[in-house]
Each structure stands twice: as C-alpha cells, then as structure tokens.
Amino acid sequence: MDKILLDGVSLKLEDVIAVACGGALVGIAPNAIEHINASRAMVDEIVESGRVVYGINTGFGEFSKVTISAEDTAALQRNLIVSHACGVGTWLSVDVVRAMLLLRINSLSTGFSGIRLEVLQTMVDMLNAGVVPCVPEKGSLGASGDLAPLSHMVLPLIGLGEAFYNGELMSGAEAMKLAGITPVQLAAKEGLALINGTQAMTALAVLALYDAKNLVQTADIAAALSMEALRGITCAFTPSLHALRPHKGQVATAQNILALLEGSEKVTKQGELRVQDAYSLRCIPQIHGASKDALTYAEERVLIEINSVTDNPIILGEMGPISGGNFHGQPIALAMDFLAIAMSELANVSERRIERLVNPALSNGLPAFLTKHGGLNSGFMIAQYSAAALVSENKVLSHPASVDSIPSSANQEDHVSMGTIAARKATEILFNLKKVLSIELLCAAQGIDLSEPAKLGKGTSHAYNLIRSVSPILTDDREMYYDIEKVSALIDTNLLSS
C-alpha cells in the first residue's frame, strides 16, 4: 500500500478518511524533515541560552510567569501531559482517535512547532501499527486547543495511559511494547506542541463531513421516493424557475430530483391532480439546497484547518517563537454549529414527509399508516413517532455550542470556543438524521407498493430495489426496528447515493 506522505499543507479530506477508517499507512514527507529539524534547532538554542520563552522554559497559562530551569524542562513537559489528561466520559471511537493522531502529525510536520523528528516518527509508527490511545470524549473547551483529549492521545506515546491494540484494551505501555515501539521522553516545548491544537474537534468534523455528504444525497433520494408515493408535482423543480434564485445548492437539488425521477410515471404535473404540493415536497430544492450550501461552507473551513499550524508558541524562522492564538477553535466551532443546524433541518423536513405518507388526511389516497388492515395492524404509526422524537432531540442539540464561553486558567483564557462540543453534537445529529431518513425510505417504498402500479424513475427505481433487498413490503406488523437498522446500514454503504 502506498503511504500518504505528510507535509502539513497538502492533506485531503479523503486522505483522513483513508487513514482513520481504512487503515492507510502514512509517512513524513522528505521535504518536511528539513523544516522540522530547523525549528527544533531553534528551540535547543533557546534552552541553551537561557532566554525565557513561553512554553519552552516557562509554565503554562496563568503559570507563564514562572520560569523553569533547563534541568527541569523534561519534567515540565511530562507534567503538562499528565496534569492535562482530565477527560471524562466514554472513549472516542477508534476512527476519531486515528484521525486525531494523523492530523496532529500533519500539523507538526510543517516545521513551525519545534518538535523533534524522532517524536513525530514515533507517532507515525503508532498510527501505522494500530496503537490507538484511549481518549475520553468530554473535557475540552476548544480554546487553548483540545488540551484534555490531546493529552490522553499523547499518554501512550510516553508509556502511560491506556490504548487499544489489535482490538484489545490494555495499558499504553503494554500496547507500545506489543507493537515494538519505544515510548519517548519529551524534551523542551514538545509537550505543548503535542497538545496545543484543534485536532480532536477537527477529527470529529472530518468524519462528520464524510457522513453528511452521504446523507444529503440520501435525503434527495428519500424525497424523490416520497414524491412518487405521494404523486408529487415536478413542475416545482423546473430549471428555469431555480435559475431565477441561483443558490448553488438549490439549483443542484432541483436538477438531482428531476434526474432521480426521470421516466417516472408516478409523479404528476401542475393541475393534473392538484395545483400545488405542500412545502415539504414543493420546497425540497430550497430546503435541501440550503443545507448543502452550509455543508460546503463547513467543508471549506475544515479543509483549511487540517492543513494549518495550531500550536503555540509558533517558531517563525528568523522571528523566533511568537505567542499567538492559532489554537483557538472558533472557526471549527462555528462551522460545526452551522453543520448541525443544516443537518437538523434535513431531518425536520424528512419527518414532515413521513407524516404526509402515514396520515390519510394528507397522503393523497394512501391507506392510514401505510397498512391495508388498519386497526388490526398499526403499520408505520410508531415509526413516525420515532422520527418525531429524533427530530425533537435534534432541535435541542442544534443550539449552538459556540455562543457559550466560560473563562479558564485564572481568566488568562477568557474566551473559549466549545468547538469539540459543537463537533460532538453535530455527530449525534447526523446519527439521528440517518435514522429519520431510514424511516422515510421505508415509508416511501411502502407507499409506492400500496399505490397504483406504475413505472418508477431512473434513480428512484434503483433505490427502491435496494430498499426492498433488505426490507420486504410490510403486510402484517413486525418488529420495525430491524428494518430501520437494515436500511440505516444500507445508507452506510453509500450504495443508495452511488
């Protein structure tokens, strides 16, 4: 397998997924090594000269006023890691932690952080060997970087903490030993370089974007199937109409729905059965399109972040160390809050289409709750309940984390981003959205089966057949959660949107 070479400036979102989820191997690009060594030489010179520089021979945060002797710099860096490993909660997933390791290596490979090449190479060895540090999901303010999560990530690197190796939970020291990797002893500046960054929130963000890109396409497919089940009017998707309001997402969605419905005999024209549809059908381009535009914005921010230097202080060549604020997570916090709201809206409108499918007063002739024997059978009645519960939960989760702040480190860090909370909330909303879309896909397929037989669209017929390959038509009530999980797993394969 070809290695993905890291230089800090050319990593792609697809590369992160390949490493985090696919086990792709990585290495440090040859052109990055010179920069890494040059910045390290500057740190060594500062230590030898005795010049006081934040993070190299001082304490941290409010303790930046305390000067540390040269003989204590190694202890300072170790103490930084162990004292900051204060995370709580369940472990972040293996995929997220692998992405964190990759992104931190990439950022440090730019050669602006003063870390030794041997430390970076040890992190590369951990990633390639499958040593996955145990990182609790909670405890980051997202301001001075993801201090707590990244500290937990670093613990096995120095022979501490816990880690997974070959799928088994063990001590960090044992995982490193079994992998044949020698832990490192941190030198001046290195502890701070390892944990002062946004890699926890950004790792979560990359994986959230990957899921979101699949789900926005799935939402279009679900909507198109619902259009067929409800005998929807396609005139509202006319390209010339959307050219008058040319938001990219809106125009693309209208085109996509028409492409999915191409050749369908289930949909109608304006005036054939009624003059217009409800907003959940008629406004699919405007609603889905706005969410797609928000996704594009978030992706642009995240792509910048995965190739950024988020350390402090930053070694700027002849200028030397500069203490700035590149560790602050505000860009990712706002992007993830925006993504959360946008994905929540896709779930909102999907649930409204589910309601139209199951409600005999709104379903254009379909039987109540999509069952032929109502009363004896409840059909999809409670499936709509579940969708409504998920949508309501999303509304709570969509409250922006980034509008909150709480001071820390004796008010030295007096504004924080809450970016990791924003990314975690977005991840949970995406989980809920996938389940809501699964329910809509099931309802739409059932509605198609219960309506007059007619040819489906070019794209919708493919989706319908995939759904029916994992979930047969509902004739009598059964444990519906099996069907929801099967369709949810189908969404994960990306086959629906391919």
N, C-alpha and C positions, 0 to 999 in steps of 0.2 A: 504494500500500500504506500502510495506517495505521501510524504509528510507535508503538512501545512506549515510553511515557514513563517515565523512571526517576526515582524519588524516594527510593530506598533502603529503602522499607518495604513496598511492595506488589507486588514482583516474584513471579511464579508460576513453578513448575517448567516449566509448558507454555510460558511466555514464553522461558525459557532455551533450550529445545529449538528453538523457532521461530527464534530468532536464531542459535544455534550451528549448527543443521543446515538450517534453511530459509531463511536469508538475510534474515529480517525486519529492518526498519530500526528504529533507536532514536533517542531524543532525551532531553534532560534536562527533567524536569517544571518548569513555571514556578514552582511553589511551593517547589521545592528551591533555586532560584537565590539567593533571599534568604539562606537558611541558609549556602550555600556562601560567599557574599561576606562574611557577618558573621564567620565563623570565620577567613577569610583576613585580614580587617582586624585581628583579634586577634594573628595571627602577625606581621603587619607592625609592629604596635605593640611587640611583644616585641623584634623585631630592632632597632628604632629606639631603644628604651630601654636596650638592652644587658643586660637581665635574662637570667641564664643559665637556659635551659630545655632539658632533654634533647631531642635530635633537631632542635632549631631552631638552636642555636648551640653544640652540643657534638658530640663524636664519638659513635660508636655501640658498643653492647655494652660491652666492657671499656674502650673509649676514651671512655666517657661522662664520664670525669673530665677530659677535655681540652676546654678552651673554644676556640671558633672565632671569629675576628674577623668583623665584619659584611662586610668586603670579600671574605672567603673563603667565605661561605655558599653561593654558587652553585657554586664549585669543590667544596665539600664534598658537595653533593647529586649532582653528576655523578660524583665519585669513588665515592660509595656505589653507584651503579648499576653502573659498570664493574667495580668490585672484587668485587661480589657475583654477577656473571654467570659463575658457575663450574659450570654444569650440564654433565652428560655424557650420552652415550647417544643413541639415535635421537630424532628430533623427535616431540613430542606431535602428535596428529592436528589437522588444521585445526579440526574441530568443538570439540575440547577448548580450543584456544587462543582461539577466538572466544568460547567460554563464559567463559574467564578474563577476557578484556577486558570483557565485559558485566558480570560480577559485580564486578569492581574499580570500574568506573564507578558501578555501583549503590550500592556501599558508600560511596564517596566523595561521592555525591550527597546523603547525609544532612546534610552540612554540619558534621561533627564532626572533620574532618581537617585543615583549614586550607589546602587546595589551591586554586589559582586556577581560576576558571571556565574560562579560556581553555585550560588544560591538559586539563581534562575534556572540553571541546568538541573538542579535537584528537583525543582518544581515541575520541570518538563518530564523528568524521569517518573515522578509520582503520577502525573497525568497519563503518561503512556503505559505505565504498569498497572493502572487501575486502582491506585490507592485513593480512596475518596474520603476526605475528612468529614466528620460529623459536625454539622453546622445547625444550631437551633434557628428556627425561623423568625423569632422575635427578639428585639433588643436594640435595633438600630434606629437612630434619629435621622440618619441620612444627611448629616451636615458635615462633620469632620470626616467624611467618608462613612462607609459601613463598618465602623470600628469593631463592634462586637462580632458580627458574622465573619469578617475577615480574620479576626484574631483566632476564632475557632478553626478557620481554614488553615491557619499557619501552625497550629499546635503540633500536628503530626510531623511537620517539617523539622521541628526542633525536638522531636521524640516524645511529645506529650499528647494529651487529649485522646480522642477516640476516632476510629476510622473504619470504613468498610473495605475489605479486601476479598476478592472472589465471592462477593455477596455475603460475607460473614462479618459481623460486628466484633471488633476487638480493640485493644489499646492502640494508640497511634504508633508507639514504639514497636509493637509486635507486627503491625501492618507493614511498617518500613522494613523490618528485619526479613519478613517473608518475601517481600518484593525485592530484596537485595539492595536496598537503598540506605545509605548512611545519612542520618539526620545531621543538620548543620548547626554550628554555633554562630549566632548572629553577631555581626560587628557593628560599628558606629553607623547610625542612620537607617540600618536595614529593617529593624522592627517597624519603624514609622513608615518606611517605603512600602512595606508589605500590607499595611492595614489602612493607610490613608487613601482611600479611593472609593469609587461608587460601584464596585463590581458585583456586589450582592443584588442591588436593585437593578443593575443593568443586565445581569444574567437572567433574572426573573422577567425583565422586559423583553429580552430577545426571544425567550421561549413563549411568552405571551403573544408576541407579534406573530410568531410562526403559527400558533393555534388560531389567532384572529384572522389571518389571511385565508386559512381554510374555511373558517366559519362564515365569513362574509360571502364567500361563494356558495356555501351550503344554504345560507339564508335566501339567496336568489333562487336556488333550486326548489327549496321548500315553498317559496312564494309562488313560483311558476306552477308547481303541482296543485297548490291551493286555488290558483286561478282556474285550472282545469276542473277541479272538483266543484267549484262554485260557479262555473260558466262565466268567468270574468270577461270584461270588455278590454280588448287590446288597443283600442284607439288611444287610450291614455298614454301609450308608450311610443306614439308616433315620433320619429326622429326630429322632424321639423319643429314639433312642439318644444322639445327639450333644447334645441338649438337656440331658442329664444331666452333660455336661462342656463347658460352653458357651464354649470359647475361640472367638473370632470367626473366625479362620482355619479352624479345624476345621469349624465349622458351615457356613461358606460353601463349603468344599471339598466336603463331603458333598452339599450342595444342587447344586453345579455338576456333579459327576459324574453324579448322577441326572438332571439336565436334559440333559446330553450324551447319556445312554443312553436317554432317553425313547423308548419304542416299539421298542426293540431286541429282536430275537428271538435274539440271540447269547448274551446273559447268562442266568444261572440264579438259582434261589432256593436257600436253605439246604436241604440234604437231597435235592435232585433228582439231582445228580451226586456230591456230596460234602458234608460238613457244614461245612467252613470252608476258606478260602483262606490262602495264605502271607501273611506280614506285608506284603510289597511290594505286594499288592493290598488286603488287608483293612484295612491301616492307612494307606491313601492320605490320608484326611482328617486324621489326626493328624500325619503327616509333612509333607505339603504345607502343611497349615494352620499348623503352627508356623513354617515358612519364610515364609509370607505375613505372619504377625504380626511377624516380625523385619523384614521389608521395610517394614511400616507404621511401626515404630519408627524405622528409618533415614530414611524419608521425612520424618517429623516433625522430626528433627534437622536435616536438610538444608534444609528449608523455612525453619526459623529462621535458619540460617546465611546463606542467600542474601540475607536482609534484615537483616543485622547489621553493626555497625561493628567492624572488626577491626584498626584502626590503633593506633598508639602513638607519642607520647602523643595522647590524645583531648582535643579542645578542648571543654570542658563549660561553655559560656556564661560566666556571671559567675565561676564557679570557676576558669576558665582551664584550661591544659593539665594533665591528670592522667596520670601514667605508670602504666599497669596491665598487664594480661596478656590482653586480648581477642584477641590474635593467636595464642594457643596453640591448636593444632589438636586437642586431646583429644576434644571432642565428635564431630568428624567421624571421627577415628581409630577410636574405639570403634564408631561406627555402621557404618563400612565393614568393620571386622573382623567384626562381627555379621552384616552382609550377606554377606560372603564365606563364612562358616560355613554360613549358611542356604542359600545357592545351591549350595554344595558338597554339601549333604545331598540336594537335589533331584536332582543328578547321581548320587549314590550309589544312591538307590532306583530311579532310572531304569535304571541299569546292571543292577540285580538283576532288574528285569522283563525286560530284554533277555536275560539268562541263562536265565530261565524259558522265554522264547519259543524259544530256539535249542537248549536241552538236552532231548532226547527223554525223559529221566527226569522232567522237571518240566513239560513243555508240554501235558499233557492230550491227547495223541494227535497233535500236530503232527509232521511229519517232521523228522528230525535236521537242525539248522542251516537249517531252512526251505527245503529244496530237495528236489524229487521224485527227483532222481538223485544221491543222496549217494555220495561216492567219486569218481565222475567229476567232480562239482561239489562245491565247498566251501560254496556258499551264503553264509550270513551268519556263518560261523565266525569270520573275521578281523575282521568289523565289531564283534563283541563284544570282541575283543582291543583294538581301538582305543578302544572305550568304557571298557574296564577301565584302559587306560593313562591316559586323560584323567582318570578318577576318582582314580587314584592320584596323579597330578600335583596335582590339586585338594587332596588331603589335605595335601601339603607346603605349598601356597600358603595353606591355611587357618590355618596357625599365626599367631596374632595379631601384627601389627606393633606394636601399641600397648603390648604388655608389655615392649618394649625401650626403652631410653633410653641416651643417651650424652652427656656434658656437652660444651659448646662455649663459645667466646668466653671462655677462661680461667675456666671454671666460673661465669660470670655467668648463662649459660643452662644451668642444671644439670639440667633435666628437659625432654625433648623428646617430641613425640607420635608421630612417624613416620606422621602421618596421610596424607601423599601416597603413601607406600609401601603403606599399607593400601588406599587407593583404587585404586592401580595393580594390586595383587594381586586385588582384587575384580573388576576389569575383565577380567583374564585368566581368572579362574574362570568368569565369565559367558560368555566365548568358548568355553571347554571345555564348559560346560553346554549351550550351544546345539548343539554337535556331538553330544553324547551324546543329547539329545532328538531330533535328526535321525535318529540310528541307531534309536532306539526307534520312532519314527514309521514308518520303513521296515520294521522287523521286524514291527510290529503289523499294518501293511497287508498284508504278505506272509503273515502267519499267518491273517488273515481270508480271503485268497484261497485258502489251502490247506486250509481247514476247510469243513464243510458249508455250502452257501449258505443264508443267512438274512438277514432284514431288519436293517439297522444302525439305530442310534439317530438321533434327530433332529439332534443336534450332531455325532456321530461320522461320519455319512454325508457331511456337508459336508466335514469334514476329510479323510476317505478320498478323496473325489473330487479335492480339491486336491492331495493327495499323488500320486495316480495321473496327474494332469495334467502333472506334471514328472518322474515316475519310474514307468515301467511295471513290471508284475509281473516278477520275476526268474525266468526259465525256465532259462537257462544262465548260467554265471559270466560276469561282465563287470567292467570297472574300476569298482569300487563307489564310489570317491571322488567320481566325477562325481555320483552320486545323492545322496551325503551333502551335497555343496555345493549342489545344486539345492534340496534340502529346507531346508537352512540358509538359503538366500536366500528361500525361501518364508516361513520364520519371520520374517525381517526385514521382510517386507511387512505384517505384522500381520493378514493375511487369515485365517490359521488361527484366531486368537482373536477375530475380529470377528463 
